[in-house]
Amino acid sequence: MPEIVSDRESRILEIIETARAKRPKFRDAHITMSHGAGGKATTSLIEGLLAPAFASPALDQLADAGAVSVEGLELALTTDSFVVKPLSFPGGSIGELAVNGTVNDLAMAGARPLALTLSLVLEEGLPAETLRAEVQAIADAARAAGVDVVAGDTKVVERGHADGMYICTSGLGVRDARARLAPDLLRPGDRIIVSGTIGEHGTAIMLARGELGLDADIESDTRPLWPLVDAMLDAAGPRLSCLRDATRGGVASVLNELARASGVAMVVREAAVPVQPAVAGAAEILGIDPMYVANEGKLVAFVSPDAAEQVLAALRATPGGEGAAEIGEVKTDPPGMVLVETSFGGRRVMDQLVGDPLPRIC
């Protein structure tokens, strides 16, 4: 049945579409915390300053990992930094997060992680026991992800300049022959799938800070995602068109980024999005949508309609994907935009995140 769109709604969507079609420009006089939140300010920084300065075909896709070809061997290379506060939180710590975040960027490019490099920025006064615990967490997470830490560096900065510890990583992986993943492969009709309930990581960090006044049993979802990607590639191969892990800015930021990059529209069914009740309650207290809350062990997959059921079955049969759900569909109009079909039967625009409601969560 065709959708009925009022003249007023059409005019509003046209105005938003025109504004969003313009390339972001970086005009800010100073860097703020919002530039690291994964929303509009981050987009303006990356697309308006960084990508043009380092112009290359690999950066055009704005992917989580860049493609590198060496004598016919297809590799993926990524780099990341981690500044989470507190250093440990329910379900994980900065060390585990650094490994998983890096290998997951490789996995989203369809690459099996091989090796990491590690740089530790340590603050004067950091307890040695804390450092030992994080080094062990890094070692354990690397073994679980099947990667080796092959090189590294250590720096120490003055007291009060590093929140205890910052971690910088680079990751190398080999691209899987089954994978053909890129935003420009998205097509109208593709199904949008998330690998499980969303928002646990950001909520766990807030609870660890004691800022919500809640007593809830919520743990970070940090985990390596290659096993889920491997299962999906087995099930769908080239019918899997694009992957993203929903970290800073959550699922909403992933959908907006890809809609803009590929020139398609996306429609999400609000009632189909899996959210733990405790996470939904915390988000309501904060006044934010769980779709904007960060994850560290969930991915968003785009798959052709004829393979959606196979992908869902493959995810649900793999540890970490038991709660996978189809939440929406890729459409043609309005291009570059994400719309939500609400539980009350209406529609609203799901725009990019503005500001930084959950600072220093990854």
C-alpha positions in Angstrom: 0.0 0.0 0.0 1.6 3.4 -1.0 2.6 5.8 1.7 0.4 8.9 2.1 2.6 12.0 2.7 1.0 15.4 3.3 2.1 18.5 1.4 3.4 20.0 4.6 5.5 16.8 5.4 6.8 16.8 1.8 7.9 20.4 2.1 9.7 19.8 5.4 11.4 16.7 4.1 12.5 18.6 1.0 14.1 21.4 3.1 15.9 18.9 5.3 17.1 16.9 2.3 18.5 20.1 0.6 20.4 21.0 3.7 21.8 17.6 4.2 22.9 17.3 0.6 25.5 20.0 1.2 29.0 18.9 2.0 29.7 19.6 5.7 32.2 22.5 6.4 34.4 22.9 9.4 33.9 26.4 10.6 34.2 26.1 14.4 36.7 28.4 16.2 37.5 25.8 18.9 37.3 22.0 19.4 34.5 21.0 21.8 33.6 17.6 23.3 30.8 17.4 20.7 33.5 16.9 18.0 34.2 13.5 19.5 30.6 12.4 20.0 30.0 10.8 16.6 27.3 13.3 15.5 27.1 16.5 13.4 30.2 18.1 14.8 32.2 15.0 14.2 31.0 14.8 10.7 32.0 18.4 10.0 35.4 17.8 11.5 36.0 14.6 9.4 34.3 15.5 6.1 35.1 19.3 6.3 38.7 19.2 7.4 40.4 15.8 7.8 39.2 13.9 4.7 39.9 16.8 2.2 43.4 17.3 3.7 44.3 13.6 3.3 42.4 13.0 0.1 42.7 9.5 -1.2 40.3 6.9 -2.6 40.6 4.9 0.6 39.1 7.8 2.6 36.3 8.5 0.2 34.2 5.7 1.7 34.8 7.0 5.3 34.9 3.4 6.4 36.1 2.0 9.7 39.2 0.5 8.0 41.1 1.4 4.9 41.9 -1.0 2.0 45.5 -1.8 1.3 46.7 -4.1 -1.5 50.2 -5.6 -1.3 51.3 -7.8 -4.2 47.8 -9.1 -4.7 47.1 -9.6 -1.0 44.0 -7.6 0.1 44.5 -6.2 3.6 42.6 -3.8 5.9 44.3 -1.2 8.1 42.7 0.8 11.0 43.7 3.0 13.9 41.8 4.1 17.0 42.2 5.8 20.4 40.4 5.1 23.7 39.8 7.6 26.4 37.1 6.0 28.5 36.4 7.2 32.0 36.3 5.4 34.4 39.0 2.9 33.3 37.0 -0.1 34.4 33.2 -0.5 34.3 30.6 -3.2 34.5 31.4 -5.8 31.8 34.9 -4.5 30.8 37.7 -2.0 31.0 39.7 0.3 28.7 42.2 -2.5 27.9 39.5 -4.9 26.6 37.7 -2.1 24.9 40.9 -1.1 23.0 41.4 -4.5 21.5 37.7 -5.2 20.7 37.2 -1.7 19.2 40.1 -2.2 16.9 39.5 -5.7 15.7 35.8 -4.8 15.2 36.7 -1.9 12.8 38.6 -4.5 10.7 35.7 -6.9 10.9 33.3 -4.3 9.5 35.5 -4.0 6.5 35.1 -7.8 5.9 38.7 -8.5 7.2 39.8 -11.2 9.6 41.9 -9.5 12.3 45.6 -10.5 12.3 47.7 -8.2 14.5 47.6 -5.0 16.6 50.1 -2.4 17.6 49.6 -0.7 21.0 50.5 2.7 22.4 50.0 3.5 26.1 49.8 7.1 27.3 50.2 6.8 31.1 49.5 9.5 33.6 52.0 10.2 36.4 50.6 8.6 39.6 48.7 5.8 37.9 48.7 2.9 40.3 50.9 0.1 39.1 48.2 -2.5 40.0 45.8 -0.6 37.6 48.4 -0.8 34.8 49.0 -4.5 35.5 45.3 -5.2 35.3 44.8 -3.4 32.0 47.9 -5.0 30.4 46.4 -8.4 31.4 43.0 -7.3 30.0 44.6 -6.4 26.7 46.5 -9.7 26.6 43.3 -11.7 27.4 41.2 -9.8 24.9 43.8 -10.2 22.1 43.9 -14.0 22.7 40.1 -14.1 22.6 40.0 -12.2 19.3 42.8 -14.3 17.8 45.3 -11.5 17.3 48.9 -10.8 18.3 50.2 -7.5 19.7 53.3 -7.1 17.6 54.6 -3.6 18.4 54.0 -0.8 20.8 55.1 2.4 22.5 54.7 3.9 26.0 54.6 7.6 27.0 54.2 9.2 30.4 52.5 12.6 30.9 52.2 14.9 33.9 49.7 14.2 36.6 46.2 15.4 35.6 46.7 15.2 31.8 45.5 11.7 30.8 42.6 10.5 33.1 45.0 7.8 34.3 45.5 6.1 30.9 44.9 6.6 27.2 45.3 3.7 24.7 46.0 4.1 21.0 45.9 1.1 18.7 46.4 0.1 15.0 45.0 -3.1 13.5 45.9 -5.2 10.5 43.6 -7.7 8.9 43.3 -9.8 5.7 40.1 -9.2 3.7 37.8 -12.2 3.3 37.2 -13.2 -0.3 33.5 -13.7 0.5 33.1 -10.0 1.4 32.0 -7.2 -0.9 31.1 -4.4 1.5 30.7 -0.7 0.8 28.1 2.0 1.3 27.6 2.4 -2.4 26.4 -1.2 -2.6 23.3 -0.3 -0.6 20.1 -0.8 -2.6 16.4 0.0 -1.9 14.8 -3.0 -0.4 17.9 -4.0 1.6 17.0 -5.0 5.1 18.5 -3.4 8.2 19.6 -5.8 10.9 21.1 -5.2 14.3 23.0 -8.0 16.0 21.3 -7.6 19.4 20.0 -5.2 22.1 21.4 -1.7 21.8 22.8 0.9 24.2 24.3 -1.2 26.9 27.9 0.2 26.7 27.0 3.8 27.1 24.6 3.1 29.8 27.0 0.9 31.7 29.6 3.8 31.6 27.1 6.3 33.0 26.1 3.9 35.8 29.8 3.4 36.7 30.1 7.1 37.1 27.2 7.2 39.5 25.5 10.0 37.5 22.1 8.4 37.0 21.1 7.5 40.5 20.0 4.1 39.3 20.7 0.6 40.7 20.5 -1.4 37.5 22.4 -4.6 36.4 23.7 -3.3 33.0 27.0 -4.4 31.6 29.0 -3.2 28.6 28.5 -5.4 25.5 32.2 -5.1 24.5 33.2 -8.2 22.4 35.0 -9.1 19.2 32.6 -9.1 16.2 34.5 -11.2 13.7 32.7 -14.5 14.6 29.4 -12.8 13.8 30.7 -11.4 10.5 32.2 -14.8 9.6 28.8 -16.4 10.2 26.9 -13.8 8.1 29.4 -14.1 5.2 28.9 -17.9 5.3 25.1 -17.3 5.1 24.9 -14.5 2.6 28.3 -13.8 1.0 27.9 -10.9 -1.5 24.3 -10.4 -0.6 25.7 -8.7 2.5 26.2 -5.2 1.3 27.5 -3.1 4.2 28.5 -3.4 7.9 29.1 -0.9 10.7 29.7 -1.3 14.4 27.4 1.2 16.3 29.9 2.8 18.6 30.0 6.6 19.1 26.6 8.1 18.4 24.9 4.6 18.4 22.8 3.0 15.7 21.3 6.4 14.7 24.6 7.8 13.7 25.5 4.7 11.7 22.2 5.0 9.7 22.6 8.7 9.1 26.2 8.3 7.9 25.4 5.6 5.5 22.2 7.2 4.2 24.2 10.3 3.3 27.1 8.4 1.9 25.0 6.2 -0.4 22.2 8.6 -1.3 19.4 6.3 -0.1 16.7 6.7 2.5 16.2 4.4 5.5 13.1 3.6 7.5 13.3 2.2 11.0 10.5 0.5 12.8 10.7 1.8 16.4 8.9 -1.1 17.9 11.3 -3.6 16.2 14.5 -2.1 17.8 15.6 -4.4 20.7 16.4 -2.5 23.9 16.8 -3.8 27.4 14.1 -2.3 29.7 16.8 -1.0 32.1 18.6 0.7 29.2 15.3 2.2 28.0 14.6 3.5 31.5 18.1 5.1 31.8 17.8 6.7 28.4 14.4 8.2 29.4 15.9 9.7 32.6 18.7 11.2 30.4 16.2 12.5 27.9 17.9 10.7 25.0 16.9 8.0 22.5 18.7 4.6 23.0 19.4 4.7 19.2 22.0 7.4 20.0 23.7 5.5 22.8 27.1 3.8 22.1 27.6 0.1 21.8 30.9 -1.8 21.7 29.7 -5.3 20.7 26.8 -4.7 18.3 26.8 -4.3 14.5 24.4 -3.0 11.9 24.1 -5.1 8.8 22.5 -4.4 5.4 21.5 -7.4 3.5 19.4 -8.1 0.4 15.8 -9.1 1.2 16.3 -12.7 -0.1 19.1 -13.3 2.4 17.6 -11.6 5.5 16.3 -14.7 7.1 19.5 -16.6 6.6 21.5 -13.8 8.1 19.2 -13.5 11.1 19.4 -17.3 11.7 23.2 -17.2 11.4 23.5 -14.4 13.9 21.2 -16.0 16.4 23.1 -19.2 16.2 26.4 -17.4 17.1 27.4 -16.3 20.6 26.8 -12.5 20.8 24.1 -12.5 18.2 21.3 -14.3 20.0 19.1 -11.1 20.1 19.5 -10.1 16.4 16.6 -8.4 14.9 15.5 -6.8 11.6 14.6 -3.2 12.3 14.0 -1.5 9.0 14.6 -1.2 5.3 16.5 0.8 2.8 14.3 3.1 0.6 14.7 5.5 -2.3 13.1 8.7 -0.9 13.9 11.0 0.7 17.5 10.4 -0.2 20.1 10.8 2.5 17.6 10.7 5.3 16.5 8.3 8.1 12.9 8.1 9.1 11.4 6.3 12.1 8.0 4.7 12.1 6.9 5.4 15.7 5.0 3.0 17.9 2.0 5.4 17.6 1.8 5.1 13.9 3.5 8.4 13.0 6.8 9.2 11.4 9.7 11.4 12.4 13.2 12.2 11.2 16.1 10.6 13.0 18.8 13.2 12.5 22.4 13.1 13.5 23.4 13.6 17.1 23.8 17.2 18.2 26.1 17.8 21.2 27.6 15.2 23.5 25.2 13.7 26.0 27.5 10.8 27.0 31.1 12.0 27.0 34.2 9.7 27.1 32.5 6.4 26.6 35.0 4.8 24.3 
